[in-house]
Amino acid sequence: MNILILDDGKAGHRKQAMALFALINRILAKKGIDQKNIDCKIIPTKFDNLLQKIVYKIIFGYLIKSDYLLYLVAEILTPPIILEISKFSPDLIISCGYSSSCMSAILSNKNALKIAILYPGANYADKFSLVITPQHDLVKIEDISNIVTTKFALTEDLIHCDRGAKKLKLGLLVGGNSNTHSYTKKFSRNICEGLISFVKTNDLEVMWTPSRRTPPYFLSIFDDALMKSDGVRHLFKCLTSPNASEDILRECDWVLVSADSISMISEALAAGCKVTVFRPPRRLGFSKKNRAFINSLEALGYIRVCEIDEISRQQYPMTQENSYKLFCEDRNSIEKSISQLLHRF
């Protein structure tokens, strides 16, 4: 069985695609399919430039409805990608995000099952065998039978650790600049100083990691603040390995997450951690999608939200709801839908 993952270059999207691939592997194993008979290939589908993205959006979203014509246009615009996909001859295609789902939607291989993670839009949804999307990604729930909605962004199960036997540690997952907001130097300094003040008061170990979007000056500001922190530098451990966030979620009971990353918040919740989300000032910008996602989880009691100047006064959220139950509900509904899709294998 050939499984193709279309990668748009965004770390959060890639993690969701790999989480789905891991779940599919488990389902296939239950069906008695040997892992040696499963071939997985990852192909980058990132648009080369903004013009190419705009052309794709106009042509594939509005102008052309014929699958055959869409495929011919795709061959002209992105021949290397189409050629590589055709050579692999996938049985199942996983895409996450606009560019990869756009590419998946117009592939001529009608026999391949196609699963889109994140809602690809009304023009594309019916071109997929299954669409898996968090509720916050839909403006309204479409009445389409092939859509499975979830509470979180798709993530792997990281609950297999005994946090109760360890000293309480605080995890910090830092996002960064995006299309809707930026980490100013003042904002970065407020995060660092608030966290250092918090650690001084509570004597906690902190494991943290930046993301690919974290600006370089944030790291410099954090390092300078720790140098002047009067004896708490040893309590901070920065992880930079490819699996840094997973390691933090396995080790830490409580995680502080920046509000700009839906995927990081979802991962922390799926790991069963206590989660406190800190928001950027409204003047720095903040997407409606992020606000809806965070407001929903806060109302349900699964996260706590604080402003940036409140970090130093945070307390361990003893009464926070256990989010792992929701994660299990998400996973079970996805597993059921995928099992039905894979009946022919």
Contacts in CASP RR format, 6 or more apart in sequence:
PFRMAT RR
TARGET T0000
AUTHOR 0000-0000-0000
METHOD contacts of the structure
MODEL  1
MNILILDDGKAGHRKQAMALFALINRILAKKGIDQKNIDCKIIPTKFDNL
LQKIVYKIIFGYLIKSDYLLYLVAEILTPPIILEISKFSPDLIISCGYSS
SCMSAILSNKNALKIAILYPGANYADKFSLVITPQHDLVKIEDISNIVTT
KFALTEDLIHCDRGAKKLKLGLLVGGNSNTHSYTKKFSRNICEGLISFVK
TNDLEVMWTPSRRTPPYFLSIFDDALMKSDGVRHLFKCLTSPNASEDILR
ECDWVLVSADSISMISEALAAGCKVTVFRPPRRLGFSKKNRAFINSLEAL
GYIRVCEIDEISRQQYPMTQENSYKLFCEDRNSIEKSISQLLHRF
1 28 0 8 1.000
1 33 0 8 1.000
1 37 0 8 1.000
1 38 0 8 1.000
1 39 0 8 1.000
1 91 0 8 1.000
1 92 0 8 1.000
1 345 0 8 1.000
2 39 0 8 1.000
2 41 0 8 1.000
2 88 0 8 1.000
2 89 0 8 1.000
2 90 0 8 1.000
2 91 0 8 1.000
2 92 0 8 1.000
3 21 0 8 1.000
3 24 0 8 1.000
3 38 0 8 1.000
3 39 0 8 1.000
3 40 0 8 1.000
3 41 0 8 1.000
3 90 0 8 1.000
3 91 0 8 1.000
3 92 0 8 1.000
3 93 0 8 1.000
3 94 0 8 1.000
4 40 0 8 1.000
4 41 0 8 1.000
4 42 0 8 1.000
4 43 0 8 1.000
4 85 0 8 1.000
4 88 0 8 1.000
4 90 0 8 1.000
4 92 0 8 1.000
4 93 0 8 1.000
4 94 0 8 1.000
4 112 0 8 1.000
5 17 0 8 1.000
5 18 0 8 1.000
5 21 0 8 1.000
5 40 0 8 1.000
5 41 0 8 1.000
5 42 0 8 1.000
5 43 0 8 1.000
5 93 0 8 1.000
5 94 0 8 1.000
5 95 0 8 1.000
6 17 0 8 1.000
6 43 0 8 1.000
6 45 0 8 1.000
6 93 0 8 1.000
6 94 0 8 1.000
6 95 0 8 1.000
6 96 0 8 1.000
6 100 0 8 1.000
6 101 0 8 1.000
6 103 0 8 1.000
6 104 0 8 1.000
7 13 0 8 1.000
7 14 0 8 1.000
7 17 0 8 1.000
7 42 0 8 1.000
7 43 0 8 1.000
7 44 0 8 1.000
7 45 0 8 1.000
7 46 0 8 1.000
7 100 0 8 1.000
8 44 0 8 1.000
8 45 0 8 1.000
8 46 0 8 1.000
8 96 0 8 1.000
8 97 0 8 1.000
8 98 0 8 1.000
8 99 0 8 1.000
8 100 0 8 1.000
9 44 0 8 1.000
9 46 0 8 1.000
10 97 0 8 1.000
11 211 0 8 1.000
11 212 0 8 1.000
11 263 0 8 1.000
12 96 0 8 1.000
12 153 0 8 1.000
12 263 0 8 1.000
13 96 0 8 1.000
13 97 0 8 1.000
13 100 0 8 1.000
13 117 0 8 1.000
13 118 0 8 1.000
13 263 0 8 1.000
14 96 0 8 1.000
15 155 0 8 1.000
15 156 0 8 1.000
15 263 0 8 1.000
15 267 0 8 1.000
16 96 0 8 1.000
16 117 0 8 1.000
16 118 0 8 1.000
16 153 0 8 1.000
16 154 0 8 1.000
16 155 0 8 1.000
16 263 0 8 1.000
17 94 0 8 1.000
17 95 0 8 1.000
17 96 0 8 1.000
17 117 0 8 1.000
18 156 0 8 1.000
19 154 0 8 1.000
19 155 0 8 1.000
19 156 0 8 1.000
20 94 0 8 1.000
20 96 0 8 1.000
20 115 0 8 1.000
20 117 0 8 1.000
20 132 0 8 1.000
20 154 0 8 1.000
20 334 0 8 1.000
21 40 0 8 1.000
21 94 0 8 1.000
22 156 0 8 1.000
23 331 0 8 1.000
23 334 0 8 1.000
23 335 0 8 1.000
23 338 0 8 1.000
24 92 0 8 1.000
24 338 0 8 1.000
24 342 0 8 1.000
25 35 0 8 1.000
25 38 0 8 1.000
27 335 0 8 1.000
27 338 0 8 1.000
27 339 0 8 1.000
27 342 0 8 1.000
28 38 0 8 1.000
28 342 0 8 1.000
28 345 0 8 1.000
29 35 0 8 1.000
31 342 0 8 1.000
31 345 0 8 1.000
33 345 0 8 1.000
41 88 0 8 1.000
41 90 0 8 1.000
43 81 0 8 1.000
43 84 0 8 1.000
43 85 0 8 1.000
43 88 0 8 1.000
44 81 0 8 1.000
45 78 0 8 1.000
45 81 0 8 1.000
45 95 0 8 1.000
45 99 0 8 1.000
45 100 0 8 1.000
45 103 0 8 1.000
46 99 0 8 1.000
47 53 0 8 1.000
47 56 0 8 1.000
47 99 0 8 1.000
52 77 0 8 1.000
52 78 0 8 1.000
53 99 0 8 1.000
55 77 0 8 1.000
56 77 0 8 1.000
56 99 0 8 1.000
56 102 0 8 1.000
57 98 0 8 1.000
57 102 0 8 1.000
59 70 0 8 1.000
59 73 0 8 1.000
60 70 0 8 1.000
60 73 0 8 1.000
60 102 0 8 1.000
60 105 0 8 1.000
60 106 0 8 1.000
60 123 0 8 1.000
60 124 0 8 1.000
61 123 0 8 1.000
61 124 0 8 1.000
62 123 0 8 1.000
64 70 0 8 1.000
64 73 0 8 1.000
67 106 0 8 1.000
67 108 0 8 1.000
67 110 0 8 1.000
67 127 0 8 1.000
68 108 0 8 1.000
70 105 0 8 1.000
70 106 0 8 1.000
71 82 0 8 1.000
71 106 0 8 1.000
71 107 0 8 1.000
71 108 0 8 1.000
73 106 0 8 1.000
74 81 0 8 1.000
74 82 0 8 1.000
74 103 0 8 1.000
74 106 0 8 1.000
75 82 0 8 1.000
78 103 0 8 1.000
81 103 0 8 1.000
85 103 0 8 1.000
85 107 0 8 1.000
86 109 0 8 1.000
89 109 0 8 1.000
90 109 0 8 1.000
90 112 0 8 1.000
91 111 0 8 1.000
91 112 0 8 1.000
91 113 0 8 1.000
91 345 0 8 1.000
92 112 0 8 1.000
92 113 0 8 1.000
92 114 0 8 1.000
92 115 0 8 1.000
93 104 0 8 1.000
93 107 0 8 1.000
93 112 0 8 1.000
93 113 0 8 1.000
93 114 0 8 1.000
93 115 0 8 1.000
94 115 0 8 1.000
94 117 0 8 1.000
95 101 0 8 1.000
95 103 0 8 1.000
95 104 0 8 1.000
95 114 0 8 1.000
95 115 0 8 1.000
95 116 0 8 1.000
95 117 0 8 1.000
95 120 0 8 1.000
96 116 0 8 1.000
96 117 0 8 1.000
96 118 0 8 1.000
97 116 0 8 1.000
97 117 0 8 1.000
97 118 0 8 1.000
97 120 0 8 1.000
98 120 0 8 1.000
101 116 0 8 1.000
101 118 0 8 1.000
101 120 0 8 1.000
101 124 0 8 1.000
101 128 0 8 1.000
102 120 0 8 1.000
102 124 0 8 1.000
104 114 0 8 1.000
104 116 0 8 1.000
104 127 0 8 1.000
104 128 0 8 1.000
105 114 0 8 1.000
105 116 0 8 1.000
105 120 0 8 1.000
105 124 0 8 1.000
105 127 0 8 1.000
105 128 0 8 1.000
106 127 0 8 1.000
107 114 0 8 1.000
113 129 0 8 1.000
113 130 0 8 1.000
113 341 0 8 1.000
113 342 0 8 1.000
114 127 0 8 1.000
114 128 0 8 1.000
114 129 0 8 1.000
114 130 0 8 1.000
115 128 0 8 1.000
115 129 0 8 1.000
115 130 0 8 1.000
115 131 0 8 1.000
115 132 0 8 1.000
115 338 0 8 1.000
115 341 0 8 1.000
116 124 0 8 1.000
116 125 0 8 1.000
116 128 0 8 1.000
116 130 0 8 1.000
116 131 0 8 1.000
116 132 0 8 1.000
116 133 0 8 1.000
117 132 0 8 1.000
117 133 0 8 1.000
117 154 0 8 1.000
118 132 0 8 1.000
118 133 0 8 1.000
118 134 0 8 1.000
118 137 0 8 1.000
119 125 0 8 1.000
119 131 0 8 1.000
119 133 0 8 1.000
119 137 0 8 1.000
119 138 0 8 1.000
119 142 0 8 1.000
119 147 0 8 1.000
120 127 0 8 1.000
120 128 0 8 1.000
120 131 0 8 1.000
122 142 0 8 1.000
125 131 0 8 1.000
125 142 0 8 1.000
125 144 0 8 1.000
125 146 0 8 1.000
125 147 0 8 1.000
126 144 0 8 1.000
126 146 0 8 1.000
128 146 0 8 1.000
129 146 0 8 1.000
129 341 0 8 1.000
130 146 0 8 1.000
130 147 0 8 1.000
130 148 0 8 1.000
130 337 0 8 1.000
130 338 0 8 1.000
130 341 0 8 1.000
131 144 0 8 1.000
131 146 0 8 1.000
131 147 0 8 1.000
131 148 0 8 1.000
132 148 0 8 1.000
132 150 0 8 1.000
132 154 0 8 1.000
132 334 0 8 1.000
132 337 0 8 1.000
133 147 0 8 1.000
133 148 0 8 1.000
133 149 0 8 1.000
133 150 0 8 1.000
134 149 0 8 1.000
134 150 0 8 1.000
134 151 0 8 1.000
134 152 0 8 1.000
134 153 0 8 1.000
134 154 0 8 1.000
134 262 0 8 1.000
134 266 0 8 1.000
134 293 0 8 1.000
135 141 0 8 1.000
135 149 0 8 1.000
135 150 0 8 1.000
135 151 0 8 1.000
135 296 0 8 1.000
136 262 0 8 1.000
136 289 0 8 1.000
136 292 0 8 1.000
136 293 0 8 1.000
136 296 0 8 1.000
137 289 0 8 1.000
138 149 0 8 1.000
141 147 0 8 1.000
141 149 0 8 1.000
148 333 0 8 1.000
148 334 0 8 1.000
148 337 0 8 1.000
150 330 0 8 1.000
150 333 0 8 1.000
150 334 0 8 1.000
151 297 0 8 1.000
151 326 0 8 1.000
151 327 0 8 1.000
151 329 0 8 1.000
151 330 0 8 1.000
152 265 0 8 1.000
152 266 0 8 1.000
152 269 0 8 1.000
152 270 0 8 1.000
152 323 0 8 1.000
152 326 0 8 1.000
152 327 0 8 1.000
152 330 0 8 1.000
153 262 0 8 1.000
153 263 0 8 1.000
153 265 0 8 1.000
153 266 0 8 1.000
153 267 0 8 1.000
154 266 0 8 1.000
154 330 0 8 1.000
154 334 0 8 1.000
155 263 0 8 1.000
155 266 0 8 1.000
155 267 0 8 1.000
155 270 0 8 1.000
155 327 0 8 1.000
156 246 0 8 1.000
156 270 0 8 1.000
157 270 0 8 1.000
157 327 0 8 1.000
157 331 0 8 1.000
158 246 0 8 1.000
158 249 0 8 1.000
158 250 0 8 1.000
158 267 0 8 1.000
158 270 0 8 1.000
158 271 0 8 1.000
158 272 0 8 1.000
159 270 0 8 1.000
159 271 0 8 1.000
159 272 0 8 1.000
159 324 0 8 1.000
159 327 0 8 1.000
161 250 0 8 1.000
161 251 0 8 1.000
163 251 0 8 1.000
163 252 0 8 1.000
163 253 0 8 1.000
164 253 0 8 1.000
166 251 0 8 1.000
166 253 0 8 1.000
167 205 0 8 1.000
168 204 0 8 1.000
168 253 0 8 1.000
168 254 0 8 1.000
168 316 0 8 1.000
169 204 0 8 1.000
169 205 0 8 1.000
169 206 0 8 1.000
169 207 0 8 1.000
169 251 0 8 1.000
169 252 0 8 1.000
169 253 0 8 1.000
169 254 0 8 1.000
170 199 0 8 1.000
170 204 0 8 1.000
170 205 0 8 1.000
170 206 0 8 1.000
170 207 0 8 1.000
170 252 0 8 1.000
170 254 0 8 1.000
170 255 0 8 1.000
170 256 0 8 1.000
171 206 0 8 1.000
171 207 0 8 1.000
171 208 0 8 1.000
171 248 0 8 1.000
171 251 0 8 1.000
171 252 0 8 1.000
171 254 0 8 1.000
171 255 0 8 1.000
171 256 0 8 1.000
172 195 0 8 1.000
172 206 0 8 1.000
172 207 0 8 1.000
172 208 0 8 1.000
172 209 0 8 1.000
172 248 0 8 1.000
172 255 0 8 1.000
172 256 0 8 1.000
172 257 0 8 1.000
173 208 0 8 1.000
173 209 0 8 1.000
173 211 0 8 1.000
173 245 0 8 1.000
173 248 0 8 1.000
173 255 0 8 1.000
173 256 0 8 1.000
173 257 0 8 1.000
173 258 0 8 1.000
173 261 0 8 1.000
173 264 0 8 1.000
173 268 0 8 1.000
174 191 0 8 1.000
174 208 0 8 1.000
174 209 0 8 1.000
174 210 0 8 1.000
174 211 0 8 1.000
174 214 0 8 1.000
174 218 0 8 1.000
174 258 0 8 1.000
175 183 0 8 1.000
175 210 0 8 1.000
175 211 0 8 1.000
175 213 0 8 1.000
175 214 0 8 1.000
175 258 0 8 1.000
175 260 0 8 1.000
175 261 0 8 1.000
175 264 0 8 1.000
176 182 0 8 1.000
176 183 0 8 1.000
176 211 0 8 1.000
176 213 0 8 1.000
176 214 0 8 1.000
176 215 0 8 1.000
176 218 0 8 1.000
176 258 0 8 1.000
176 260 0 8 1.000
176 261 0 8 1.000
177 183 0 8 1.000
177 213 0 8 1.000
177 215 0 8 1.000
178 213 0 8 1.000
178 260 0 8 1.000
178 287 0 8 1.000
179 287 0 8 1.000
180 260 0 8 1.000
180 285 0 8 1.000
180 286 0 8 1.000
180 287 0 8 1.000
180 290 0 8 1.000
181 260 0 8 1.000
181 280 0 8 1.000
181 284 0 8 1.000
181 285 0 8 1.000
181 286 0 8 1.000
181 287 0 8 1.000
182 215 0 8 1.000
182 284 0 8 1.000
183 214 0 8 1.000
183 215 0 8 1.000
183 218 0 8 1.000
183 280 0 8 1.000
183 284 0 8 1.000
184 284 0 8 1.000
185 217 0 8 1.000
185 221 0 8 1.000
187 280 0 8 1.000
187 281 0 8 1.000
187 284 0 8 1.000
187 308 0 8 1.000
188 215 0 8 1.000
188 217 0 8 1.000
188 218 0 8 1.000
188 221 0 8 1.000
188 222 0 8 1.000
189 221 0 8 1.000
189 225 0 8 1.000
190 308 0 8 1.000
190 309 0 8 1.000
190 311 0 8 1.000
191 218 0 8 1.000
191 258 0 8 1.000
191 278 0 8 1.000
191 308 0 8 1.000
191 311 0 8 1.000
192 218 0 8 1.000
192 221 0 8 1.000
192 222 0 8 1.000
192 225 0 8 1.000
192 226 0 8 1.000
193 225 0 8 1.000
193 312 0 8 1.000
194 309 0 8 1.000
194 311 0 8 1.000
194 312 0 8 1.000
195 206 0 8 1.000
195 256 0 8 1.000
195 311 0 8 1.000
195 312 0 8 1.000
196 225 0 8 1.000
196 226 0 8 1.000
196 229 0 8 1.000
196 232 0 8 1.000
197 311 0 8 1.000
197 312 0 8 1.000
198 204 0 8 1.000
198 311 0 8 1.000
198 312 0 8 1.000
198 313 0 8 1.000
198 314 0 8 1.000
199 206 0 8 1.000
199 232 0 8 1.000
199 235 0 8 1.000
199 236 0 8 1.000
200 229 0 8 1.000
200 230 0 8 1.000
200 232 0 8 1.000
201 312 0 8 1.000
203 235 0 8 1.000
204 235 0 8 1.000
205 235 0 8 1.000
205 237 0 8 1.000
206 235 0 8 1.000
206 236 0 8 1.000
206 237 0 8 1.000
207 237 0 8 1.000
207 239 0 8 1.000
207 247 0 8 1.000
207 248 0 8 1.000
207 251 0 8 1.000
207 252 0 8 1.000
208 236 0 8 1.000
208 237 0 8 1.000
208 238 0 8 1.000
208 239 0 8 1.000
208 248 0 8 1.000
209 238 0 8 1.000
209 239 0 8 1.000
209 240 0 8 1.000
209 244 0 8 1.000
209 245 0 8 1.000
209 248 0 8 1.000
210 218 0 8 1.000
210 219 0 8 1.000
210 238 0 8 1.000
210 240 0 8 1.000
211 261 0 8 1.000
211 264 0 8 1.000
213 260 0 8 1.000
226 232 0 8 1.000
226 233 0 8 1.000
226 236 0 8 1.000
227 233 0 8 1.000
239 247 0 8 1.000
239 248 0 8 1.000
241 247 0 8 1.000
245 264 0 8 1.000
245 267 0 8 1.000
246 267 0 8 1.000
248 255 0 8 1.000
249 255 0 8 1.000
249 267 0 8 1.000
249 268 0 8 1.000
249 271 0 8 1.000
249 273 0 8 1.000
250 271 0 8 1.000
252 273 0 8 1.000
253 273 0 8 1.000
253 274 0 8 1.000
254 273 0 8 1.000
254 274 0 8 1.000
254 275 0 8 1.000
254 276 0 8 1.000
254 316 0 8 1.000
254 317 0 8 1.000
255 268 0 8 1.000
255 273 0 8 1.000
255 274 0 8 1.000
255 275 0 8 1.000
255 276 0 8 1.000
256 276 0 8 1.000
256 277 0 8 1.000
256 278 0 8 1.000
256 311 0 8 1.000
256 314 0 8 1.000
257 264 0 8 1.000
257 265 0 8 1.000
257 268 0 8 1.000
257 275 0 8 1.000
257 276 0 8 1.000
257 277 0 8 1.000
257 278 0 8 1.000
258 264 0 8 1.000
258 277 0 8 1.000
258 278 0 8 1.000
258 280 0 8 1.000
259 265 0 8 1.000
259 277 0 8 1.000
259 278 0 8 1.000
259 279 0 8 1.000
259 280 0 8 1.000
259 286 0 8 1.000
259 290 0 8 1.000
259 294 0 8 1.000
259 305 0 8 1.000
260 280 0 8 1.000
260 286 0 8 1.000
260 290 0 8 1.000
262 289 0 8 1.000
262 290 0 8 1.000
262 293 0 8 1.000
265 275 0 8 1.000
265 277 0 8 1.000
265 293 0 8 1.000
265 294 0 8 1.000
265 297 0 8 1.000
265 303 0 8 1.000
268 275 0 8 1.000
269 275 0 8 1.000
269 297 0 8 1.000
269 302 0 8 1.000
269 303 0 8 1.000
269 323 0 8 1.000
269 324 0 8 1.000
269 326 0 8 1.000
269 327 0 8 1.000
270 323 0 8 1.000
270 324 0 8 1.000
270 327 0 8 1.000
271 324 0 8 1.000
272 322 0 8 1.000
272 323 0 8 1.000
272 324 0 8 1.000
272 327 0 8 1.000
273 323 0 8 1.000
274 316 0 8 1.000
274 317 0 8 1.000
274 320 0 8 1.000
275 302 0 8 1.000
275 303 0 8 1.000
275 304 0 8 1.000
275 317 0 8 1.000
275 320 0 8 1.000
275 323 0 8 1.000
276 303 0 8 1.000
276 304 0 8 1.000
276 305 0 8 1.000
276 306 0 8 1.000
276 314 0 8 1.000
276 317 0 8 1.000
277 294 0 8 1.000
277 298 0 8 1.000
277 303 0 8 1.000
277 304 0 8 1.000
277 305 0 8 1.000
277 306 0 8 1.000
278 305 0 8 1.000
278 306 0 8 1.000
278 307 0 8 1.000
278 308 0 8 1.000
278 310 0 8 1.000
278 311 0 8 1.000
279 286 0 8 1.000
279 294 0 8 1.000
279 305 0 8 1.000
279 306 0 8 1.000
279 307 0 8 1.000
279 308 0 8 1.000
280 286 0 8 1.000
280 308 0 8 1.000
281 307 0 8 1.000
281 308 0 8 1.000
294 303 0 8 1.000
294 305 0 8 1.000
297 303 0 8 1.000
298 304 0 8 1.000
298 305 0 8 1.000
300 321 0 8 1.000
301 320 0 8 1.000
301 321 0 8 1.000
302 320 0 8 1.000
302 321 0 8 1.000
302 323 0 8 1.000
302 326 0 8 1.000
303 320 0 8 1.000
303 323 0 8 1.000
304 314 0 8 1.000
304 317 0 8 1.000
304 320 0 8 1.000
306 314 0 8 1.000
END
